Amino acid sequence: MLSPATLAFGAPIMDDSLDTILGNAGVDPTLASNLVSDGWTVTSFREIAASPSDFTDQVFAEFCHDVSLSLLQKSCIKGAWRSLQTSQIQEANTPSGTSSAAGMQAATDNTWSESFPPKLTSSTVSQLKMKFCANFPSEVVTPETQPSARLLALAFQLHQKKEYKWLPWKYRMSIARSEEMSLSRASKAPRLENVQLHQLLIDEIPSLEITNQNLGLNAVNRMFDLHNYAWAMVQACHLHRLRSYSLKFMSFLSVRLDAESGLRAPSILEAQHADKHIWHLIAELCESPEWTLDDALLEFTQNRGDLAALLQPRPKLMKPTPPPSNTPFKGGKAAKSSGKGGKPSKGSGKSSVRWVSELWKGSQKKTLCMRFQTGKCSNKDCRYEHACGYPRADGTACGASHPAMDFCSKVLPCHRQRP
């Protein structure tokens, strides 16, 4: 070990990586510490010999400063050297797109501040695009049809881990759409919670708003096409198998139903929930080594009935209709509403609606103020209940805080009070 005084004068700092490699191979800790102190690193130790036969007594004598080494220590040093050669060969033979950690680091460029899959480098995206065009020559890849960088990075990472999870609909956008949203996005203040100084980057994830009002069938169909392209580009599944699933999904979602049937097709949010549930089941199947993503999609597209069950027609809720009037409208003028106890007031003529004079509030029966129904009672200490006495379809009072005359003027214009 080096003393603090030696470190202060700029002596080389110990290479923990080489020390760990030598220790794992069984080299004596004192000898390993001396080698690291002499300036040996992982790179220099890897190049000490070209083959195991090059480890001669002269090499060991120069390497260890004429220290007498036992046969066991010589074997341990050669074992540490061989482990470095094996790891170097594996890194050189690892193709792009494999599931090793070194391949993922070489194929990604971590430039996004939030906890999201690392951004793929331009060379990796170009390779994925070239392989996709070679496998599917009839497909045209443009900025409008190519998945965004976020969506492609998410599919790439999940394929590396063999975790075929559901890709959220809000991230299914093209490169053109993602760039358009980034340009139109207003400036945001950085989030400083649990963020270090080098992570203070303003980089919010572009996402779509998924509601029943702002999305239609064409928009959902485009999102499925981008989703299919993303999985096919990372070579997780065949494009035909993905399209078979999306076509069957859209066939259930776009079904036309007669108005007399009282049924409706699933809404956008209900369809999103169904897609998420199906992909959860697909991911569970793919956890088994016997199942691939192609097999799982085929299983849920042709064999199982989960899609038909989750996207089946729903009952349509009928809109409530106001109660019909008992007397026809005459002369463009309405008769005055009834007075006390639901009886017509003096000089008002006949009324088509008889107001309710009593109202139940919980277990108590309240008497309604009939002067309040016409807007004439402003007494705050009135002993009668100030609530609307307009009858509902079941015969009970409305019970709201407005007069019945106001309710009549909105629901039944023929019952407006004469000026």
Secondary structure, 3 states (H helix, E strand, C coil): CCCHHHHHCCCCCCCHHHHHHHHHCCCCHHHHHHHHHCCCCHHHHHCCCCCHHHCCHHHHHHHCCCCCCCHHHHHHHHHHHHHHHHHHHHHHHCCCCCCCHHHHHHHEECCCCCCCCCEECHHHHHHHHHHHHHHCCCCCCCCCCCECHHHHHHHHHHHHHCCCCCCCHHHCCEHHHHHHHHHHCCCCCCCCCCCCHHHCCCCCCCCCCCCCCCCCHHHHHHHHHHHHHHHHHCCCCCHHHHHHHHHHHHHHHCCCCCHHHCEECCCHHHHHHHHHHHHHHHHHHHCCCCCCHHHHHHHHHHHCCHHHHHCCCEECCCCCCCCCCCCCCECCECCCCECHHHCECCCCCCCCCCCCCEEEECCEEEEECHHHHCCCCCCCCCCCECCCCCECCCCCECCCCCCHHHHHHHHCHHHCCCC
